[in-house]
Amino acid sequence: MSTYVYGITAATHPSLPEGTGGVGDPPRGVRILKEGDLAAVVSDAPEGLRPKRRELLAHQNVLSEVGAEGCVLPMRFGSVAPDDRAVTGVLAERAEHYAERLGALDGRVEYNVKATHVEEAVLHHVMAQNPEIRALAESNRQAGGGTYETKIQLGEMVAAAVKGKEAEDATALERALEPTADAVSVGPESTGWLANVSFLVKREVADDFLEAVERARGEMPHLEVRVNGPLPPYSFVEPGPAEPAGTAAGGADAGAG
């Protein structure tokens, strides 16, 4: 039976509530595998596991239960090892690394921040800051809309200016929030977002971080800023005792994205 891995904790981590269920239908019972000073939170891996909403939530709920009692190094959804022995073997092999990560992430959570432009507001900014675009737009207006060529030219100029503004605002937002964070992880680019950044924040200053988000919103009203958190620190943990399953369990990211 393959072993599904939710996360890694210290061996002294408080036990989970009896009957805690994980992924699968019916939910597989969650158990703890200990090796030296470390422990892995696992269950049997159900066959044919897919990243459906119910399964993703089950994965996250287990991590939330564990994280409520102390630090956990979360694995991505779909992390599967061949068996329990493989899990404990990697815990032993990488004990120093996991101990360091648990120490570094103790008392910290992740907030993922995504931002996009409010279209009408950013176009106003672009027009206000670029006299060449304003001049061409006015020329086209006076010419009854302009020629096909000048319309294309205006569209290309606006698109380039908006792209530049996206990069500028992404940097400004990150700089506004990073003083309240211990670490920053820039996520992969995704369609529709000009910023996708995760921040590692001490629990005791989480309110300060959220206040910084509100200040950024006020200072950059042309941005729509979304915050997801607090989360387990997905973006600050390397893959652990199992490969994120691309084939074995149809792996998906249950983290900050």
Beta strands, then each sheet from edge to edge (+ up, - down):
strand 1: 3-10
strand 2: 31-35
strand 3: 38-44
strand 4: 73-74
strand 5: 79-81
strand 6: 108-117
strand 7: 183-186
strand 8: 195-202
strand 9: 223-231
strand 10: 243-244
sheet 1: 2+ 3- 1+ 4-
sheet 2: 2+ 3- 1+ 5- 10+
sheet 3: 7+ 8- 6+ 9-
end
